[in-house]
Amino acid sequence: MEASKAKRSVAIVGAGASGLAACKHLLARGFRPVVFESGEAAGGPAAAAAEEFPRHDEVAAYLDAYARRFGVLERVRFGSKVVSAEYAGVPEEEAAAWERWSGNGEAFGDGRGEWLLTVQHRKSENLQTYKFDFVILCIGRYGVASVPTFPPKGVPEAFHGQVLHSMDYSSMDHTAAAELIRDKRIAVVGSGKSAFDTVAQCADVNGLVWGVNFQNLTTSRLAEVMVHKPGEGLLLSLLATMLTPLRWLLSKLTEMYYKRHTPMQRHGMVPGYSFSQSILACRLGILPKRFYDRVDDGSIVLRRCDPSFSFCAGGLVLDVATGDHIVDADVVILATGFQADRQLRDIFVSPWFSKIVAESSDATMAIIGYAESAANIYPYEMMAKWVAHLLDGAFQLPSIARMEKSVVEWVCWAHDMRRCSGNYFRKSCIGTITTWYNDQLCRNMGYNPRRKKGIVAEWIEPYGAADYADI
């Protein structure tokens, strides 16, 4: 059996947190996967943070140690960018008519299909093609920067300073990033997690301002009872509806606490959406400790800007219509998000695969790291365990019709979440139902989803990575 696994060729695209976890669990089950990583180090675009949340370089060091500890680095080919992926061996028309995953419900199918990966290696102009029985995409959501469109006279080239995206900034080592911003006027555009993290480092502030532990509010089973879930059934749906006023009250009290203990109203920085909407949409930002103290002493200057801001020679123009509100800067960092789906879709040669893969893949492929939660590393670990069990033959997937029904349930749920969160919801967010999601993975793998000891602990205590450590 172990020799058979070794003969099965598995490729993992990406050596970020999800790719390392996938490789680790496949190695533990006797497979010998090959990991292609376009960068020069393991870790991927881990977000920078502070104190309780380590810096980018500290996260990268941890992931590197993780990879060394479990023998993953030996399987990684650094400087190897997968340019395209093409499924060969089974006509698209036949694959589209399959009733079971890969034709027979097994992870590797009937052996006719294979993946052709075209790879660009470092310091080589020639492309090489490799064949694999199974491909795991771990390319994440943060590989293609989203940059706003600027008016002709307000493009970044009009600026006499330096412009870069937060993705490029976070990929720099800590020393280089500190040198870039030292003694310079920095303008950060954005109000999401990457913007706060960047401002935190620019202001050289450590620690967190939040005084409430969110885990019991968001990651316990009791908390998840209060929100709707995909495919939940009539009883749980009625219960979630009945408890909606309680969820609203808890969210409102938390929102009032923050408004009272942070001077966001005084500085005109109250978000345009409620705390409840931000929870549902995975859009909670973590402010550094003494953040508003630095605003008061002038180290940080907050400005609301028109979505159509532009550049001028000396910095940013926040009001394009009038040309007023110019922010002088030496460096502008665009924390304007990412094109989450583009990298995933662009990797496929076939337009047919490009169209369907983000929803329901019928070929020998898995995607890890697309869904996101409040903290991503442990959900990635669970996904990696699930894929390793699938490839090891521990279970078979249901019919394609049943999986498509499940997709419809998730799409309907995402639509409801988008409506409840005021269109701020991202379709990949499972932050409010992470335990529910993991329950399904546990059942598939043949494990009891109830991981706590005792009824009280099961419903009240937050769930985390330690609860699934023995899987």
C-alpha positions in Angstrom: 0.0 0.0 0.0 2.8 2.4 0.9 4.6 1.7 -2.4 1.3 2.4 -4.3 1.0 5.8 -2.6 4.6 6.6 -3.5 3.8 5.9 -7.2 0.8 8.3 -7.1 2.2 11.6 -8.2 0.8 14.6 -6.3 1.7 18.2 -7.0 1.1 21.1 -4.5 1.1 24.6 -6.0 2.2 27.1 -3.4 4.3 26.8 -0.2 2.3 29.1 2.0 0.6 28.0 5.2 -2.0 25.9 3.3 0.6 24.3 1.0 2.9 23.4 3.9 0.1 21.8 5.8 -1.0 19.8 2.8 2.5 18.5 2.2 3.0 17.6 5.9 -0.2 15.5 6.1 0.4 13.8 2.7 3.9 12.9 3.9 2.4 11.5 7.1 0.3 9.2 5.0 3.1 7.9 2.8 2.8 10.1 -0.3 5.8 12.0 -1.8 4.3 15.2 -3.1 6.2 17.9 -5.1 5.6 21.5 -4.0 6.1 24.3 -6.5 6.8 27.7 -4.9 7.5 30.8 -7.0 9.2 32.6 -4.1 12.5 31.9 -2.4 11.1 30.9 1.0 8.2 29.1 2.6 5.4 30.9 4.2 3.6 32.9 1.5 2.0 36.3 2.0 1.5 36.0 5.8 0.1 39.3 7.2 2.1 41.5 9.4 0.8 42.3 12.9 2.1 43.0 16.4 2.9 41.5 19.8 0.2 38.9 20.3 0.0 38.7 16.6 3.6 38.2 15.3 5.2 40.2 12.5 5.4 38.9 9.0 9.0 37.8 9.4 8.2 36.0 12.7 5.3 34.2 11.0 7.6 33.3 8.1 10.2 32.0 10.6 7.5 29.8 12.3 6.3 28.4 9.0 9.9 27.7 8.0 10.5 25.8 11.3 7.2 23.9 10.8 8.4 22.9 7.3 11.8 21.7 8.6 10.3 19.9 11.5 8.1 17.7 9.3 10.4 17.3 6.4 8.4 19.5 4.1 11.3 21.6 2.8 12.8 18.6 1.1 9.8 18.4 -1.1 9.7 22.1 -2.1 11.1 23.5 -5.3 11.6 27.2 -4.7 11.8 29.7 -7.6 9.4 27.5 -9.6 6.3 29.3 -10.8 3.4 27.2 -12.1 2.4 29.2 -15.2 -0.6 27.0 -16.2 -2.4 23.8 -15.4 -4.1 21.6 -18.0 -6.2 18.5 -17.5 -5.5 15.8 -20.1 -6.6 12.3 -20.9 -10.4 12.7 -20.5 -12.4 14.8 -23.0 -14.1 17.8 -21.4 -17.5 16.6 -22.8 -17.0 13.2 -21.0 -15.8 14.9 -17.8 -18.9 17.2 -17.9 -21.1 14.1 -18.0 -19.6 12.3 -15.0 -22.0 11.4 -12.2 -19.2 10.7 -9.7 -16.0 12.6 -8.8 -13.3 11.7 -11.4 -15.7 9.2 -13.0 -15.7 6.6 -10.2 -15.9 8.6 -6.9 -12.2 7.9 -6.0 -9.6 10.6 -5.5 -7.3 9.5 -8.3 -10.1 8.4 -10.7 -9.7 5.5 -13.1 -6.2 6.5 -14.0 -6.9 7.9 -17.5 -6.7 11.6 -16.5 -3.6 13.5 -15.6 -2.5 17.1 -15.0 0.1 18.9 -17.0 1.8 21.6 -15.1 3.8 24.2 -17.0 6.5 25.6 -14.7 8.9 28.5 -15.1 12.0 27.8 -13.0 14.3 30.5 -11.6 17.1 31.6 -13.9 15.7 29.6 -16.8 14.0 31.0 -19.9 12.6 27.6 -20.9 9.3 26.3 -19.6 9.1 22.7 -18.3 6.0 20.5 -18.2 5.4 18.0 -15.5 2.7 15.2 -15.2 0.8 14.5 -12.0 -2.1 12.3 -11.0 -3.5 14.8 -8.6 -3.0 18.6 -8.0 -3.6 20.6 -4.9 -3.9 24.3 -5.4 -2.7 26.3 -2.4 -2.2 29.7 -4.1 -4.5 31.5 -1.7 -6.4 34.8 -2.3 -3.7 37.3 -1.9 -1.4 36.9 -4.9 -2.9 39.5 -7.3 -3.1 43.1 -6.0 -6.2 45.1 -6.6 -5.2 48.6 -7.7 -7.8 51.4 -8.3 -8.3 53.1 -11.6 -7.0 56.6 -11.6 -7.9 59.7 -13.8 -5.4 60.4 -16.6 -3.7 63.3 -14.8 -3.7 61.6 -11.4 -1.9 58.3 -12.1 0.9 57.1 -9.7 3.5 58.2 -12.3 2.6 61.8 -11.5 3.8 61.3 -7.9 7.5 62.1 -7.3 7.8 59.6 -4.5 7.5 55.8 -4.3 4.2 53.9 -4.7 3.7 50.2 -3.7 1.0 47.9 -2.8 0.7 46.4 0.7 1.4 43.0 -0.8 4.8 44.2 -1.9 5.4 45.9 1.4 4.5 42.7 3.4 6.8 40.6 1.3 9.8 42.7 2.3 11.9 41.5 5.2 11.5 43.4 8.5 14.7 45.4 8.1 14.1 46.5 4.5 10.5 47.5 5.4 11.7 49.6 8.3 14.4 51.2 6.2 11.8 52.1 3.5 9.6 54.0 6.0 12.2 55.5 8.3 12.0 59.3 8.6 9.5 59.5 5.7 6.0 60.8 5.3 3.9 57.7 4.7 0.4 57.7 3.3 -1.5 54.4 3.6 -4.7 54.1 1.5 -7.3 51.7 2.9 -9.1 50.7 6.1 -8.8 47.0 6.2 -6.5 44.6 8.1 -3.5 45.2 5.8 -3.9 49.0 6.2 -4.0 48.8 10.0 -1.0 46.5 10.1 0.9 48.8 7.8 0.0 51.9 9.8 1.0 50.0 13.0 4.5 49.4 11.8 4.9 52.9 10.3 3.9 54.3 13.7 6.1 51.8 15.5 3.3 50.7 17.9 3.0 47.3 19.6 0.1 45.6 21.3 -3.7 45.6 20.9 -6.4 48.0 22.1 -9.3 45.5 22.3 -10.3 44.6 25.8 -12.9 41.9 25.0 -12.2 38.3 24.2 -14.0 37.5 21.0 -13.5 33.8 21.1 -16.6 33.0 23.1 -18.6 35.5 21.0 -17.7 34.0 17.7 -16.1 30.5 17.9 -18.2 28.5 20.3 -21.1 26.2 19.3 -23.5 28.4 21.2 -22.5 31.4 19.2 -22.9 29.5 15.9 -26.5 28.6 16.9 -27.3 32.3 16.6 -26.4 32.5 12.9 -27.8 30.7 9.8 -25.7 28.0 8.2 -25.7 26.3 4.8 -27.9 23.2 4.7 -28.8 23.6 8.3 -32.4 22.2 8.1 -35.7 23.6 9.4 -35.1 23.3 13.1 -31.7 25.0 13.2 -33.0 27.7 10.8 -35.9 28.5 13.1 -33.6 28.5 16.1 -31.2 30.9 14.4 -34.1 33.2 13.4 -35.5 33.2 17.0 -32.1 34.0 18.4 -31.4 36.8 16.0 -32.5 39.5 18.4 -30.1 38.1 21.0 -27.2 38.2 18.5 -28.1 41.7 17.5 -28.2 42.8 21.2 -24.8 41.2 21.9 -23.3 42.9 18.9 -24.8 46.2 19.7 -23.5 46.1 23.3 -20.0 45.3 21.9 -20.2 48.1 19.4 -21.2 50.5 22.2 -18.3 49.4 24.2 -15.8 50.1 21.4 -17.4 53.5 20.7 -17.1 54.4 24.3 -13.6 53.2 24.8 -12.1 54.4 21.6 -12.4 58.0 20.3 -13.4 56.9 16.8 -16.4 59.2 16.8 -14.3 62.2 17.7 -12.0 61.5 14.8 -14.8 60.8 12.4 -13.7 57.1 11.9 -16.9 55.2 12.8 -17.3 52.6 10.1 -20.2 52.8 7.7 -21.4 49.4 8.8 -22.3 47.9 12.2 -20.2 45.6 14.4 -22.7 42.8 13.6 -22.1 43.3 9.9 -18.4 43.3 10.3 -18.5 40.0 12.2 -20.6 38.4 9.5 -18.4 39.7 6.7 -15.0 38.9 8.2 -14.1 42.6 8.2 -12.9 43.2 11.7 -9.8 45.3 11.9 -7.4 45.1 14.9 -6.2 48.5 16.0 -2.7 48.7 17.6 -2.4 49.8 21.2 -2.3 53.5 21.7 -3.4 54.0 18.1 -5.6 57.0 18.8 -2.9 58.4 21.2 -0.6 58.6 18.2 -3.5 60.3 16.2 -3.8 62.9 19.0 0.0 63.6 19.0 0.1 63.9 15.2 2.1 60.7 14.5 -0.9 59.3 12.6 -3.2 61.5 10.6 -6.6 60.1 9.6 -8.5 61.3 6.6 -11.6 60.0 4.9 -11.2 60.1 1.1 -13.3 59.8 -2.0 -13.1 56.4 -3.6 -11.7 58.1 -6.7 -8.6 59.6 -5.1 -5.6 60.4 -7.3 -1.9 61.3 -7.3 -0.1 64.6 -7.7 3.6 65.4 -7.7 3.6 65.9 -3.9 1.3 63.1 -2.7 -2.4 62.2 -2.8 -5.4 64.2 -3.8 -8.4 63.0 -1.7 -11.1 65.0 -3.5 -10.6 64.6 -7.2 -13.6 66.8 -8.1 -12.2 69.9 -6.5 -8.5 69.1 -6.2 -8.6 69.9 -2.5 -7.3 67.9 0.5 -3.8 67.1 -0.7 -1.8 64.8 1.5 1.9 65.3 1.2 3.9 62.1 1.2 7.2 60.5 0.3 5.8 56.9 0.1 2.3 55.8 -0.7 1.2 52.2 0.3 -2.0 51.0 -1.4 -3.7 48.7 1.0 -6.6 48.4 -1.5 -7.1 44.7 -1.4 -6.7 41.8 -3.8 -8.3 40.2 -6.8 -9.1 37.0 -5.0 -10.4 34.9 -7.9 -8.1 36.0 -10.7 -5.1 34.0 -9.7 -7.2 30.9 -9.3 -8.9 31.2 -12.6 -5.9 32.3 -14.7 -3.9 29.2 -13.9 -6.1 26.9 -16.1 -5.5 26.5 -19.8 -9.1 25.3 -20.3 -11.8 28.0 -20.2 -14.2 25.2 -19.0 -12.1 24.5 -15.9 -11.5 28.1 -15.3 -15.3 28.6 -15.2 -16.2 25.8 -12.9 -13.2 25.1 -10.6 -14.0 27.7 -7.9 -17.4 26.1 -7.4 -17.3 22.4 -8.2 -14.3 20.6 -9.7 -15.0 17.2 -11.3 -11.3 16.3 -11.9 -8.5 15.1 -9.7 -7.9 18.4 -8.0 -8.4 20.1 -4.6 -8.1 23.7 -3.5 -6.9 24.6 0.0 -6.7 28.1 1.4 -9.5 29.8 -0.6 -12.0 29.9 2.3 -11.0 32.3 5.1 -11.9 32.7 8.8 -10.9 35.1 11.6 -7.6 33.1 11.9 -6.7 31.1 8.8 -3.9 28.7 9.7 -5.9 26.2 11.7 -8.8 26.0 9.1 -6.1 25.4 6.5 -4.8 22.5 8.6 -8.2 21.0 8.8 -8.6 21.3 5.0 -5.2 19.7 4.5 -6.2 16.8 6.8 -9.4 16.3 4.9 -7.6 16.1 1.5 -5.0 13.7 2.8 -7.7 11.4 4.1 -9.4 11.6 0.7 -6.3 10.7 -1.2 -5.6 7.9 1.2 -8.9 6.3 0.4 -10.4 6.9 3.9 -13.7 8.0 2.3 -15.3 8.7 -1.1 -17.1 11.8 -2.2 -20.8 11.7 -2.8 -22.3 12.0 -6.3 -21.7 15.2 -8.3 -25.4 15.9 -8.1 -25.2 15.9 -4.3 -22.1 18.0 -4.3 -23.8 20.5 -6.6 -26.7 20.6 -4.3 -24.3 21.4 -1.4 -22.8 24.2 -3.6 -26.3 25.7 -4.1 -26.8 25.6 -0.3 -23.6 27.5 0.3 -24.4 30.0 -2.5 -27.8 30.7 -1.0 -26.2 31.1 2.4 -23.6 33.5 1.1 -26.4 35.5 -0.6 -28.2 35.8 2.8 -25.0 36.8 4.5 -24.4 39.4 1.9 -27.9 40.8 2.5 -27.5 40.8 6.3 -24.0 42.4 6.1 -25.0 45.2 3.7 -23.1 43.8 0.7 -19.8 43.8 2.6 -19.7 40.0 2.8 -17.0 38.0 1.0 -18.2 34.7 -0.4 -15.1 32.9 0.9 -15.7 33.9 4.6 -16.6 31.1 7.0 -15.7 33.1 10.1 -19.1 32.7 11.8 -19.5 29.0 11.0 -15.9 27.6 11.2 -17.0 24.9 13.7 -19.9 24.0 11.6 -17.6 23.7 8.6 -15.1 21.5 10.6 -18.0 19.3 11.7 -18.6 18.4 8.1 -15.0 17.6 7.5 -14.8 15.4 10.6 -17.9 13.4 9.5 -16.4 12.9 6.1 -13.1 11.6 7.6 -14.9 9.4 10.1 -14.3 11.3 13.3 -16.7 12.5 15.9 -17.2 16.2 15.4 -17.9 16.7 19.2 -14.3 17.3 20.4 -14.9 18.6 23.9 -15.3 16.8 27.2 -18.7 17.5 28.7 -21.8 19.2 27.5 -21.0 22.6 29.0 -17.5 22.7 27.5 -18.9 21.5 24.1 -21.3 24.5 23.9 -19.5 27.3 25.7 -15.8 26.9 25.2 -14.3 28.2 21.9 -13.1 25.7 19.3 -9.5 25.9 18.1 -6.6 23.9 16.6 -6.0 21.9 19.8 -9.4 20.3 19.5 -8.5 18.6 16.3 -4.8 17.8 17.1 -5.4 14.1 17.2 -6.9 13.8 13.7 
